[in-house]
């Protein structure tokens, strides 16, 4: 073989070896894959609890904000009407639907409601629709009680509870569920539940 032919064979052999190496080294080894899976597992073990506890804290804060907004609306209604929302005008019977309507629609001095404002319906609305949802059972309905001593609904069967004698407004849930979202402070639980 002449020199040129030997060089071509030599280059050709090197090229074949290079191509063979590249073809056989494209995949990860089992050890490399196991190491990557272990690293991802460690990161998940550290990150997931932090994310879930942050979500629980956010749920508790959102609940506090909702309660504050509705309580403020109830107080403003009281300041303008001299009574708490929840009574159909001319009656003394608590009305669950009227409570929500009086906070979300325009109202007259007597408490009659209308979705459109006019010279008769000067007050409100105090909240934007839709009425806030209870984050534990996704219910919006309100159980209205005349006085605190009236029977409570079963916890979680309605979204909210309102007491017309003193304007109290609270969530219908159990203390255990509140603790489950990170509301461990007894004072805060008391503010939310009663």
N, C-alpha and C positions, 0 to 999 in steps of 0.2 A: 504494500500500500504506500502510496506516496504521502508526502507530508500534509498536503491539503485534505486528502481523504481522511487521514488520521485525526486532524483537527475537527473536521465535520462530525466524525463519529464520536469524538470526545465531547463536543458541544451537544450533540444529539443525545448522548447518554446522560449528561448532566441535566439537560432539559427534561428527559424522561423521569429522572430521579426527583427533580423539583416538582413536576406535575404530580407524581405519585405521592410525595409528602403533603402537598397542598390538598389533594383529594382525601387523604386519610387523616388530616388534622383539622377538618372543618367542624366537627362535632365536639361538644363538651364531654369530658369524662364524667363518670358517675360520681366521683369524689367532688368534682367542681360543682355539680348540680346539688349534691347534698349540702355542701357548704353554703351555697346561695339560699337554699330552702331554710337552713338553720338561721341564717342572718335575717331573713324576712320574718321568721317566727319570733325572734328576739325583739325586733322592731315592733311587731304587732303586739306583743305582750306588754310592751312599755306604752305604746301609743293608744291602744283601744280603751283602757280604763280611763285615761285622761280625757279622751273625747267623750265617752259616755257620761262621765261625771260633769263635764262642762254642759252637755245637753240637759242633764237633770237640773243643774243650776239655772239654766236658761228657762226651763219650763216653770220652775218655781218663781223666777223673777217676772215672767210673762203673766203668771197667775196673779201675783201681787199688783202688777200694773193694771190688769183688767178689773180687779176688785176696787182699786183706787179710782179708776175712771167711772165705774158704775156708781160707786158711793158718792162721788162728786156730783154726778148727774142727779142723783136722788136728793142731795142737799140743795142743789140749785132749784130743782122743782119745788122743794119745800119752801125755800126762800120766796119764790114767786107766787105760790098758791096757798101757803099757810097750812098745808097738809102734805103728807107723803103720797106718792103715786100708788095706785092700786085699787082705788074705789071708783066705781061708775058714778057719775054725778047724780046726786039725789038719793044714793043708797049708803048703807053702812056695812055692806057685805064685801069682803075682800074679793078681788077679781084678778086672777092670774094673767089673763090676756090684757086687761086694761093697764096693768102695771107696765108691761112692755110697750104697749101703744102710747101711753102717756109720756114715756121717755123718748120714743123714737118718732113721734109725729108732733105737729103743732097742736097746741091746746088753748082752750079758752080759760077765762078766770075760774070758771066752775070745774074745769078738768075735762070737759068734752074735747074730743080729739078730731082732727081732720088732717089728711096727708098734705093739704095745701094751706099755706098761711093766708090770712086775710085780716081785716080790721077786727073781726071777732076772735080769731085764733092767733093771738099775738105772741104766745110763749112757745119756747122750744124750737125745734127738737133738741133734746139734750144729749142724745147718742146717735151716731150714724148707724144705719142698718148694715148688715144684719146684727141682731143682738149677739153679744159674745157667747162663744161656745165653752162649756165646761171641758177643760183639757183631759179629764179622766174618763168621762163617759160620752163625750161629744154631743151632749144635749144642750139645748138653748132655753128650754122652758123654765119658768120661774114658779115656785110654789109660794104663794103669798099667805102669810099668817097675820091675823089682826094683832095678836099679842104674842110675846115670847113663849108663854105657857101653852099655846095651841100646839097640837100634835105636829111633830116633824114628819116629813115623808121619809120612807126608808132611804138610807144613805145611798146615793148614786142613782135613784129612780127618777130624779129630776136634775136639771143642770144647776139650779141656784135656788136659794131660799131668801125671801124678803120678809121682814117684820115691820108692819105698818105703824105700830105704836111708837117705835123709836127710830125708824129708818134703817135698821140693820140690814145688811146684805152680805150673804156669805155663800161659799161653795157647798154643794151637796156631795160630800165624799167622806171617807173615813180618815182618821188620823194616820193610820198605817199607810194608806196610799200617799198622803202628803210626805210622810217620812221616807217613802220609797223614791221620791224625787229630790231628796236632799233637804227638805224643810224640817230640820231637827230642833230648831229653837221653839220651845213651848209657847212663847209669847206670839211668835209668828203663826204657829198652828192655830192658836186660839183666835187670832185676828181673821184667819181664813175660814175657819169652820163655824165659828159663832161670833 
